[in-house]
Amino acid sequence: MHFYRIFLLLCFFMAQSSVQSQVQPDAKLSNESLYRPLFHFTPNQGWMNDPNGMVFLNGQYHLFFQHYPDGTIWGPMHWGQATSKNLVQWKEQPIALYPDSIGMIFSGSAVLDKDNTSGLGRGGIAPLVAIFTQHNMSGEKAGRTDFQNQSIAYSLDEGKTWTKYAGNPVLKTPNIKDFRDPKVIWHAPTQKWIMSLAVADHVEFYSAPNLINWTKESEIGKNLFAHGGVWECPDLLQINKNGKTIWVLLVSMNPGGPNGGSATQYIVGDFDGHAFKPYSTDIKWMDYGPDNYAGVTFSNVGDRNILIGWMSNWNYANVVPTDKWRSAMTVPRELSLIEQPIYKNGIVNAKLTDMLLASNPVKELNAAFKKTLSKESIRTEKTFSLMSPANTIPNRIDLTTGSLYSFEIIFSNAFNEKLIIGYDSAKIQYYIDRSQAGIANFNEGFASVAVAPRLSGGIYLNWSILIDKTSIELFADGGRSVMTSLFFPTHPYTNCIMQSKNGLPLVSLDLFSYK
Ligand code: FRU
């Protein structure tokens, strides 16, 4: 009898959960129009993961990416390519690099070799040089340990065509399986190229005068920082802070992210051309959300540090419900450093200062949105509409609260699907709740709530949120706490409200639509 009841109960719950997932995607809308983002880069078709080789040249931003053109799941990696003049609209270009007998083309970077240190330039044309990992699948399958090596290729026509260097690979693995993702910068004080390389559980730095002959300088990370998974896609960048150069090392890691699976940590410190000295060994995350991975910055953009990340997570990237393509990139983000007292759980330690990496959408994105509503010094009702006057949901919401009370913004449709983003004043944290946002049965952990600590002691909150068809990006407190999250509603969201217990004072509220 007892078991029979449990059986009935189980049937009831199963029926309930299948009711939830029985909502079918909008039959009138194709998968394409339901899920193809408005302002995030996606490949026309096929699989995409990490951004690679991002470089600016003669008015064009080049975005290469891990690409399998013949299928929508990860496969033999190529470098796809897209270009943009404004960092918003991207035009996909023919594939830049194809796998060859050395291996598939894994992640890496590209630089403009202005002084032709490599000797690969011709007739006064400075070469664009791509530095990437070649992954030899048969070597891996045969159980060898030498299947990841670094190669280079060059272009003399602004990235349109590429020639692989005859002497590849230029940096061979010392028989370590995970030996990949070279990110190269020019280090002016030592007049050398510096390569950061992900080596299993640490980063190694190599130097070369010419992009070809690499010498190991040092390593960092063993037994320090977060180690829930393998380290990948490092990026060493410098940020000018009040006339002083401060160095930041980005390291992606999978799994072990703060909200499960893939995520990117950062380390702030000094770099002298040989070794990286961290200011602290605290674990810090560039983005707390589940969907910003393998992000690196553009080369040849002067003082700016412009990052693009892969907007997905290895936990489910291969099974998200898009038909023709898989994955999108984050919007380009400007990185900066903020020095402030240390805050832990809302408590200030005024004696110690902390250096935080802030991310914010690049200013170029402003031109892509039109303001549909702008208000100052208002008080919201407990339930307050955030619909734009044309009765559409906004694509961007900027707001500054006049209090630190809890609140939520809820995007929803008529099919009981809702995406919630909020601030919890008791826990002093932000959250994105996609547990009821739409289709989630493709992955066990997808229907989840991601949280991020508030890292500012400011007495007001400020938020900028970007909402596209399947993604939300939160930039809170000037970019100190950032969260990126995917969601897949069966029907587009048609309503947007703000909710709070007693209404909320707002210093300002601006709503925008994508143009
Ligand atoms: C990161 C990564 C890299 C590798 C590439 C392969 O997402 O695993 O380490 O080079 O993807 O596609």
Residues whose N, C-alpha, C, O or C-beta is under 5 A from the ligand:
A	BS01	FRU	D50 Q66 M77 F106 S107 R180 D181 E232 C233 A294
